[in-house]
């Protein structure tokens, strides 16, 4: 058995290394897994994951902007926008193709290309995961030190 905190830290460490090697899509996906796990550990410890701060900022900004035209935005809408690159890198929507009598004869997609700036998305996700890691480390000072994360913090990644 492997503790999930160890998995989250390994994911963050690997994401930093992948990013350094120019493998931005894998860095984004791996950092996204780290960000989610570390955020959940933060919740358990009574801390606030970075996604919560981003959602609140997004809600405040969008509601201020859209209030003038009488439109409101849900927290889930904002979360979907914030997580679009994280989810876009790992999912592909498919739809059934049916014949004239409604039988499925195949599948199609219009979602087979990642249309975000993958390097920027990886940068953002590593930052989010690292923010969660740092906040958790403040609550759990005995967390293990990891060279790749220490190098990232020192600006040597």
N, C-alpha and C positions, 0 to 999 in steps of 0.2 A: 504494500500500500504506500502511496505517495501523498503527503499532505498537499492540498490544493494551493496553499501559500507558496510552497516550494515550486509548484508548477507555474504559478503566476510570475514569480521572480525569474524563473528560467525563461519564460516567454518574453519578458521585458528585456532580459539580457540578450536573448537570441535576436529580438527585433532590432536592437541597437547594432548588433554585429551585421545583420542582414542589410540594414540601412547603410552602414559603412561600406559594405561590398556592392552597393548600388542595386540591391534586390528589393526595390521599393514595394512592390505588390506583396511579397512575402512578409516584409517588415510591417506593412500596414495590417495585414491579417493577424500576424502574431502579436503585435502591439495591441490590437483590438481585443484579443483574448485576455491579455494581461490587464488591460484597462478595466474590463468587466469584472474579472476575478478580484483584482485589488480594490475596486470600488465596492464590491460586496463585502469584503473583509472590513473596509472602512465603516460601512453601515453597521456591521456587527459590533464594532468598537465604539460606535456613537459618533463617528466622523462623517464628513460630507464628501461624497465622491465628486470629482470635477464635473461630471455630466450634469449633476444637479445645479451647480453654479452656472454652467453654460445654458441649461434650459431656462433658468430664471432670468438670466440676462437676455436671452432670446425672446422670452415671453414679454418682458418689459419693453424691449425695443420694438418688437412687432406690434404689440397692442398700442403703443404710443403712436406708431406710424399708421396703423390700420383703423384705429379708433375714429379718425377723421372721416372715414368713409363707411363707418358703422359695420366693420367686420371684426370678429374676434378670432383668436387663434388658440387651439387647445395645446396643452402641454405635450400630448402625444405627437401632434403635428410638428412642434418645435424639435422634439427628440428625433423624429424621423429625418428632419432636415440636418440636424447635427450629425446623425449617424449614417447619412446617406453613403458616404464613401466606405465606411466600415462594413455596411451591409452589402453595398454594391460589389465589393471585391469578392465576396464569398457566396453570393446567391445569383441565380439566373432564372428569370421567370419563363415558364413554358406554358403553352396553351394547346389544347387538343385541336386537331383538325378533323372535322367530321364529314362524312359523305352525305348524300341527299336524304338518307333515311336515319341520320343521327348517329351512325356508328363511328367510333374513333378509328381513323385510318393512319394516324401519325401525330406528330407534334411539331410545333413551330415556336420560334422566339424572335423577338425584336430587341432582345436584351443580351446580346452576345459580345458586346464591347464595353469595357470600363471607360466611361466618359468623364472622368475626373483627372486632375493633375495628380498622378500617383505619388510623386515625390512630396508634394505639399501635403497630401492626405496622410502619408506615412509620417512626415514631420509632426503634424498635428496630433496624430494618434499616439506617437511615442511621447510627446509632451504630456498628453492627458494621462497616459499610463504612468509616466514618471511622477506626475503631480500626485496621483493616488498613492504611489509607492512612498513618496516623501511624507505625505500626511500620515500614512499608516506607520511609517518608521518613527515618526514623532510620538505616536501612541504606543508603539511597541519597540522600545529602544534596543531590544536584544535581537532584532531581526538580523539575519546573516548579511554580511557585506559581500558584494559581488563586484568583481573587478570591472566588468563592462559597464555596470551602472555607476561605479565610482569614477571611471574615466569620463563617462557622459556628463556627470555632475561637474567634473573639473574642466569640461570643454575639450577633452582629448579624444572624443569618439570619432 
